Amino acid sequence: MSCNFEDGKYSQEEMKNLHTRQLLKELRWTYRQSCPNYWACDGQCPQLWCTQIKTYRADLKAELATREHIPNKIESKQIRKARIKQGV
């Protein structure tokens, strides 16, 4: 049995059309993954799986590096307060 990571994931071309938040969600997903068929793979699959995950993660990070920064919760709150003070 093999672990095929590539089913259902995005190519580099598809990443360019995704919203930044979707890319961030995918990036978080890569950090939570481990080989789903660890015991069925006779111990060989995790190495391949880790390589595929790391490659996908690097692709995601490269695409995210080209995007604008998305404010986190605290930054968003500060931006809203500043807009209110300016009367916008």
Backbone bond lengths (Angstrom), bond angles and torsions (degrees), N, CA, C in turn:
res aa  C-N    CA-C-N  psi(-1)  N-CA   C-N-CA  omega(-1)  CA-C   N-CA-C  phi
1 M - - - 1.452 - - 1.525 108.62 -
2 S 1.306 116.52 139.40 1.457 118.78 -178.71 1.530 110.26 -119.11
3 C 1.298 115.20 159.10 1.456 121.71 177.64 1.516 107.41 -102.27
4 N 1.309 117.20 108.32 1.452 120.57 178.88 1.517 108.51 -102.15
5 F 1.297 115.87 106.07 1.452 122.25 -176.40 1.523 111.62 -75.83
6 E 1.316 117.73 -31.65 1.454 121.11 -166.18 1.520 114.88 -71.18
7 D 1.303 119.67 -11.77 1.461 120.82 179.58 1.528 110.57 -66.32
8 G 1.310 116.22 122.54 1.456 120.36 172.98 1.505 115.53 83.07
9 K 1.305 119.34 2.27 1.458 120.77 179.18 1.517 109.95 -99.24
10 Y 1.318 116.61 168.11 1.456 122.12 -171.99 1.531 112.19 -92.12
11 S 1.327 115.63 142.13 1.454 120.50 174.05 1.526 108.24 -82.14
12 Q 1.328 115.85 170.99 1.464 119.38 179.62 1.529 111.47 -63.11
13 E 1.313 116.71 -34.88 1.467 119.93 178.04 1.530 111.26 -68.16
14 E 1.326 116.36 -39.90 1.471 119.90 179.05 1.518 111.49 -67.68
15 M 1.337 116.83 -32.76 1.466 120.54 -179.85 1.522 111.77 -60.89
16 K 1.328 116.24 -32.32 1.465 120.33 -178.79 1.522 111.76 -65.23
17 N 1.328 117.87 -24.70 1.459 121.99 -178.55 1.518 113.44 -95.38
18 L 1.323 117.89 -6.99 1.464 121.13 -178.57 1.515 111.67 -83.85
19 H 1.307 116.02 152.75 1.459 122.42 174.87 1.526 108.43 -69.54
20 T 1.311 116.26 149.88 1.461 121.09 -177.83 1.525 111.86 -58.72
21 R 1.312 117.10 -37.44 1.468 119.55 179.61 1.528 111.49 -65.69
22 Q 1.324 117.96 -32.85 1.463 120.59 176.48 1.526 110.14 -67.00
23 L 1.321 116.41 -39.01 1.464 119.79 177.62 1.525 111.35 -65.41
24 L 1.319 116.36 -39.83 1.467 120.13 177.63 1.526 111.04 -64.03
25 K 1.323 116.18 -38.50 1.466 120.68 177.36 1.527 110.20 -62.89
26 E 1.319 116.91 -42.98 1.466 121.05 177.45 1.527 111.08 -63.02
27 L 1.331 116.41 -40.44 1.458 120.21 179.51 1.522 110.72 -62.51
28 R 1.332 116.86 -44.29 1.470 119.99 177.02 1.528 110.39 -61.70
29 W 1.335 116.59 -37.50 1.460 121.27 179.04 1.532 110.58 -60.35
30 T 1.333 117.25 -41.18 1.470 119.93 -177.61 1.520 111.82 -63.62
31 Y 1.325 117.53 -30.92 1.465 120.27 179.55 1.531 112.12 -75.24
32 R 1.320 117.36 -18.73 1.474 120.44 -179.34 1.524 112.65 -93.23
33 Q 1.322 117.62 -6.56 1.455 120.11 -171.67 1.519 113.91 -85.08
34 S 1.305 114.28 149.41 1.451 123.26 167.72 1.522 105.24 -144.19
35 C 1.283 117.54 172.40 1.461 120.15 -176.77 1.522 110.07 -63.25
36 P 1.337 118.62 122.22 1.456 120.94 -177.59 1.528 113.16 -72.21
37 N 1.308 116.92 -24.81 1.465 121.03 -178.01 1.521 110.94 -114.62
38 Y 1.315 116.82 40.94 1.466 121.71 -173.48 1.525 112.79 -51.44
39 W 1.310 118.05 -48.25 1.463 120.62 -175.46 1.521 112.00 -75.12
40 A 1.308 118.03 -28.75 1.463 121.45 179.93 1.529 112.39 -80.27
41 C 1.325 117.44 -13.60 1.465 121.10 -174.88 1.526 112.79 -94.05
42 D 1.299 118.52 5.29 1.470 122.74 179.63 1.523 113.01 56.78
43 G 1.303 117.43 30.60 1.457 121.09 175.87 1.513 115.36 76.83
44 Q 1.327 119.53 -1.83 1.455 121.46 -179.39 1.519 111.97 -91.43
45 C 1.291 116.58 -29.79 1.456 121.16 -174.69 1.527 114.13 -67.40
46 P 1.319 120.33 -38.74 1.458 118.59 -175.98 1.528 113.52 -55.25
47 Q 1.316 117.01 -35.20 1.457 118.85 179.32 1.530 110.55 -66.16
48 L 1.326 117.10 -45.02 1.458 121.40 176.85 1.526 110.08 -63.80
49 W 1.325 116.00 -44.38 1.463 121.26 179.71 1.524 110.41 -58.86
50 C 1.326 117.15 -46.95 1.470 120.72 -179.44 1.528 110.98 -62.16
51 T 1.318 116.91 -38.54 1.457 120.50 178.93 1.517 110.51 -64.12
52 Q 1.326 117.17 -43.97 1.466 120.58 179.79 1.525 111.26 -65.45
53 I 1.322 116.83 -41.90 1.468 121.24 179.09 1.523 109.89 -62.80
54 K 1.334 117.05 -45.83 1.463 120.47 -178.76 1.521 111.41 -63.70
55 T 1.312 117.40 -37.91 1.464 121.48 177.90 1.528 110.18 -65.36
56 Y 1.326 116.20 -45.46 1.465 121.25 178.78 1.525 110.50 -62.80
57 R 1.322 117.04 -42.27 1.465 122.12 178.66 1.530 110.37 -61.57
58 A 1.328 117.08 -42.13 1.469 120.87 178.69 1.534 110.66 -63.58
59 D 1.327 116.89 -39.56 1.469 120.76 177.11 1.527 110.84 -63.38
60 L 1.328 116.18 -42.91 1.466 120.52 178.49 1.524 110.83 -62.25
61 K 1.328 116.31 -45.29 1.465 120.18 -179.08 1.523 111.09 -63.99
62 A 1.323 116.83 -38.51 1.463 120.21 178.83 1.529 110.84 -63.54
63 E 1.327 116.66 -41.76 1.465 120.19 178.57 1.528 110.97 -68.65
64 L 1.318 117.11 -40.88 1.467 120.43 179.34 1.528 111.57 -64.96
65 A 1.321 117.17 -29.28 1.464 120.92 179.63 1.530 111.41 -66.22
66 T 1.318 117.06 -21.43 1.464 120.51 179.76 1.525 112.34 -88.65
67 R 1.315 117.28 -6.78 1.470 121.80 -175.93 1.521 111.53 -95.96
68 E 1.349 113.75 162.81 1.466 119.82 174.43 1.518 110.03 -72.37
69 H 1.325 115.02 157.54 1.463 121.31 177.86 1.528 109.90 -70.78
70 I 1.324 116.67 137.71 1.465 121.43 174.62 1.530 106.52 -102.67
71 P 1.323 116.59 123.91 1.469 118.84 -179.05 1.526 111.78 -64.63
72 N 1.331 115.07 141.32 1.458 118.94 174.86 1.528 108.77 -81.11
73 K 1.309 117.39 -174.21 1.471 121.94 -174.17 1.538 112.11 -60.27
74 I 1.307 116.66 -45.85 1.465 120.46 -178.01 1.523 110.61 -67.10
75 E 1.320 116.75 -43.80 1.459 120.39 178.52 1.526 111.12 -62.57
76 S 1.315 117.11 -40.89 1.471 120.93 178.73 1.520 111.01 -61.34
77 K 1.315 116.30 -41.42 1.466 121.23 179.27 1.531 110.00 -62.61
78 Q 1.331 116.13 -43.09 1.466 119.96 179.09 1.527 111.15 -64.99
79 I 1.311 117.52 -38.77 1.467 121.69 178.61 1.526 110.56 -64.36
80 R 1.338 116.24 -43.54 1.475 119.76 178.84 1.519 110.98 -63.24
81 K 1.330 117.64 -42.62 1.469 120.74 178.73 1.520 111.22 -62.00
82 A 1.331 116.95 -41.04 1.462 121.35 179.61 1.519 110.50 -64.55
83 R 1.341 117.30 -39.58 1.476 120.75 178.78 1.519 110.86 -65.37
84 I 1.324 116.57 -40.14 1.456 120.68 179.42 1.520 110.57 -63.38
85 K 1.329 117.03 -41.81 1.468 121.50 179.40 1.521 111.61 -64.47
86 Q 1.348 115.65 -33.58 1.462 119.73 179.95 1.529 111.94 -80.77
87 G 1.335 115.52 -14.25 1.456 119.77 -179.84 1.514 113.69 81.82
88 V 1.303 116.62 23.83 1.472 120.27 -178.99 1.488 110.34 -91.15
